[in-house]
Amino acid sequence: MIKYLNKILNQELERVGLTFSQMRVLRFIEDNPKMKITQKDISNELDIQHSTTIGLLKRMQEKGLVRVVVDEDNRRCRNIFFDKKGRGYKV
């Protein structure tokens, strides 16, 4: 049932150039404006592997949806922010 719903949502979101996972990332960032969101936070929120998160964020960066920035306080962490296009989506 969940795979079927994901398929339907992906088909609908394709019209605006997003996947369901990308929409969830944008929503997570939007819902937590005061939180410093890391790759690990996104992996936990979406319940996906770290390597999957990296690929997802890479594709989102290429689309101009998010920026991935090395944390100044902990260089092992990557913080995720809206980029120009990402902020414009209503999710």
Backbone as JSON, one array per atom type, in Angstrom:
{
  "sequence": "MIKYLNKILNQELERVGLTFSQMRVLRFIEDNPKMKITQKDISNELDIQHSTTIGLLKRMQEKGLVRVVVDEDNRRCRNIFFDKKGRGYKV",
  "N": [[0.82, -1.2, 0.0], [1.93, 1.28, 0.82], [3.99, 1.62, -1.04], [2.45, 1.96, -3.31], [1.13, 4.38, -2.73], [3.38, 6.08, -2.59], [4.15, 5.94, -5.25], [1.99, 7.18, -6.58], [2.09, 9.74, -5.39], [4.66, 10.54, -6.23], [4.19, 10.69, -9.0], [2.4, 12.84, -9.11], [3.94, 14.89, -7.97], [5.96, 15.06, -9.81], [5.18, 16.82, -11.74], [5.88, 19.29, -10.78], [8.53, 19.02, -10.6], [9.64, 17.57, -8.48], [10.44, 14.86, -6.19], [8.79, 12.55, -3.95], [10.39, 12.12, -1.68], [12.13, 14.33, -1.84], [10.29, 16.38, -1.47], [9.56, 15.84, 1.16], [11.96, 16.43, 2.49], [12.16, 19.21, 1.99], [9.88, 20.04, 3.33], [10.49, 19.29, 5.96], [12.64, 21.01, 6.51], [11.3, 23.44, 6.27], [9.42, 23.21, 8.35], [11.0, 23.37, 10.59], [12.35, 25.93, 11.3], [14.1, 27.14, 13.14], [15.89, 25.26, 13.8], [19.09, 23.73, 13.49], [19.61, 21.95, 10.84], [20.86, 18.81, 10.01], [22.56, 16.4, 7.85], [22.27, 13.96, 9.12], [19.96, 14.38, 10.66], [18.06, 14.5, 8.61], [18.3, 11.92, 7.53], [17.35, 10.45, 9.72], [14.74, 11.51, 9.98], [13.52, 10.8, 7.53], [13.91, 8.15, 7.63], [16.0, 6.73, 6.3], [19.03, 5.39, 4.83], [22.32, 6.75, 5.45], [23.93, 7.02, 3.15], [21.99, 7.09, 1.16], [20.75, 9.47, 1.8], [22.8, 11.29, 1.22], [22.95, 11.08, -1.6], [20.35, 11.91, -2.28], [20.36, 14.57, -1.33], [22.39, 15.59, -2.91], [21.26, 15.52, -5.49], [19.21, 17.33, -5.02], [20.67, 19.64, -4.53], [21.75, 20.05, -7.06], [19.47, 20.81, -8.4], [19.06, 23.23, -7.29], [17.63, 23.44, -4.92], [18.42, 23.04, -2.26], [21.14, 23.9, -0.02], [24.18, 22.52, 0.98], [26.2, 22.75, 3.68], [29.32, 22.8, 5.31], [29.5, 22.42, 8.78], [30.52, 24.98, 10.93], [31.28, 24.63, 13.59], [31.58, 21.91, 13.93], [33.24, 20.1, 11.88], [32.7, 17.65, 10.79], [30.04, 17.49, 10.38], [27.3, 18.27, 8.21], [25.33, 20.95, 7.34], [22.0, 21.67, 6.35], [20.3, 23.82, 4.2], [17.69, 25.91, 2.81], [17.89, 26.64, -0.66], [17.76, 29.02, -3.36], [15.58, 28.15, -5.13], [14.38, 26.2, -3.55], [13.12, 27.44, -1.36], [10.95, 28.57, -2.56], [9.04, 26.62, -3.15], [5.85, 25.45, -2.38], [5.01, 23.3, -0.06]],
  "CA": [[0.0, 0.0, 0.0], [2.79, 2.46, 0.9], [4.66, 1.76, -2.33], [1.44, 2.48, -4.24], [0.96, 5.8, -2.4], [4.59, 6.77, -3.03], [4.11, 6.01, -6.72], [1.0, 8.2, -6.93], [2.64, 11.04, -4.98], [5.77, 10.88, -7.13], [3.63, 11.09, -10.28], [1.83, 14.17, -8.95], [5.02, 15.84, -7.71], [6.79, 15.17, -11.02], [4.71, 18.0, -12.48], [6.6, 20.46, -10.28], [9.95, 18.7, -10.61], [10.06, 17.02, -7.2], [10.04, 13.51, -5.79], [8.18, 12.54, -2.63], [11.47, 12.29, -0.7], [12.57, 15.72, -1.91], [9.24, 17.17, -0.86], [9.66, 15.62, 2.6], [13.11, 17.2, 2.97], [11.78, 20.63, 1.98], [8.88, 20.22, 4.39], [11.22, 19.18, 7.22], [13.37, 22.27, 6.68], [10.29, 24.5, 6.48], [8.77, 23.02, 9.65], [11.97, 23.54, 11.67], [13.17, 27.08, 10.89], [15.09, 27.52, 14.15], [16.76, 24.1, 14.03], [20.23, 23.53, 12.61], [19.31, 20.63, 10.27], [22.03, 18.12, 9.47], [22.28, 15.22, 7.04], [21.81, 12.91, 10.03], [18.56, 14.69, 10.97], [17.25, 14.12, 7.46], [18.3, 10.45, 7.49], [16.45, 9.99, 10.78], [13.36, 11.93, 9.68], [13.01, 10.03, 6.4], [14.21, 6.74, 7.92], [16.79, 6.22, 5.18], [20.46, 5.25, 5.07], [23.13, 7.95, 5.25], [24.35, 7.1, 1.74], [20.8, 7.5, 0.4], [20.58, 10.89, 2.1], [23.81, 12.04, 0.48], [22.51, 11.12, -3.0], [19.15, 12.73, -2.33], [20.75, 15.97, -1.18], [23.19, 15.97, -4.09], [20.31, 15.82, -6.58], [18.49, 18.54, -4.65], [21.6, 20.75, -4.74], [21.84, 20.27, -8.51], [18.25, 21.5, -8.8], [19.01, 24.53, -6.63], [16.63, 23.41, -3.86], [19.07, 23.13, -0.95], [22.58, 24.08, 0.07], [24.81, 21.68, 2.01], [27.32, 23.55, 4.16], [30.07, 22.22, 6.43], [29.26, 23.12, 10.04], [31.72, 25.67, 11.42], [31.64, 24.13, 14.91], [31.89, 20.48, 13.84], [33.51, 19.92, 10.44], [32.17, 16.35, 10.34], [28.61, 17.66, 10.12], [26.86, 19.08, 7.07], [24.04, 21.58, 7.61], [21.16, 21.77, 5.16], [19.52, 25.05, 4.14], [17.02, 26.2, 1.54], [18.54, 27.46, -1.67], [16.78, 29.92, -3.99], [14.38, 27.47, -5.61], [13.77, 25.42, -2.46], [12.24, 28.27, -0.53], [9.76, 28.94, -3.33], [8.06, 25.54, -3.25], [4.81, 25.34, -1.34], [4.86, 21.86, 0.18]],
  "C": [[0.87, 1.27, 0.0], [3.52, 2.68, -0.42], [3.71, 2.36, -3.35], [1.23, 3.98, -4.0], [2.17, 6.61, -2.83], [4.59, 6.96, -4.54], [3.16, 7.13, -7.17], [1.53, 9.6, -6.59], [3.78, 11.47, -5.88], [5.26, 11.33, -8.49], [3.07, 12.51, -10.2], [2.93, 15.23, -8.77], [5.93, 16.03, -8.91], [6.42, 16.41, -11.82], [5.44, 19.27, -12.04], [8.09, 20.17, -10.12], [10.5, 18.17, -9.3], [9.74, 15.54, -7.1], [9.43, 13.62, -4.4], [9.24, 12.76, -1.55], [11.98, 13.73, -0.68], [11.56, 16.65, -1.25], [9.3, 17.04, 0.66], [10.84, 16.39, 3.2], [12.77, 18.68, 3.04], [10.8, 20.93, 3.12], [9.55, 20.2, 5.77], [11.98, 20.47, 7.51], [12.39, 23.4, 7.0], [9.67, 24.42, 7.87], [9.69, 23.26, 10.84], [12.9, 24.72, 11.4], [14.27, 27.46, 11.89], [16.1, 26.4, 14.42], [17.91, 24.08, 13.03], [20.1, 22.1, 12.07], [20.56, 20.05, 9.62], [21.59, 16.97, 8.57], [21.72, 14.1, 7.92], [20.34, 13.13, 10.42], [17.64, 14.24, 9.84], [17.18, 12.6, 7.33], [17.33, 9.89, 8.52], [15.0, 10.31, 10.46], [12.74, 11.09, 8.57], [13.2, 8.52, 6.58], [14.91, 6.08, 6.73], [18.26, 6.16, 5.58], [21.19, 6.57, 4.79], [23.54, 8.12, 3.78], [23.19, 7.52, 0.84], [20.56, 8.99, 0.59], [21.55, 11.74, 1.31], [23.4, 12.17, -0.99], [21.3, 12.01, -3.19], [19.5, 14.21, -2.27], [21.58, 16.47, -2.35], [22.27, 16.34, -5.25], [19.54, 17.11, -6.29], [19.38, 19.78, -4.81], [21.69, 21.08, -6.23], [20.62, 21.01, -9.04], [18.14, 22.89, -8.18], [17.99, 24.6, -5.5], [17.24, 23.61, -2.48], [20.55, 23.44, -1.12], [23.07, 23.18, 1.2], [26.1, 22.38, 2.39], [27.99, 22.85, 5.34], [29.83, 23.07, 7.67], [30.57, 23.72, 10.55], [32.21, 25.11, 12.75], [32.07, 22.66, 14.9], [32.04, 20.13, 12.36], [33.05, 18.56, 9.92], [30.69, 16.44, 9.96], [28.38, 18.55, 8.9], [25.48, 19.62, 7.41], [23.31, 21.81, 6.29], [20.29, 23.02, 5.26], [18.77, 25.12, 2.82], [17.98, 26.92, 0.62], [17.43, 28.27, -2.34], [15.49, 29.23, -4.39], [13.64, 26.74, -4.5], [12.8, 26.21, -1.63], [10.93, 28.58, -1.24], [8.69, 27.86, -3.44], [7.1, 25.59, -2.09], [4.53, 23.86, -1.16], [3.95, 21.57, 1.33]]
}
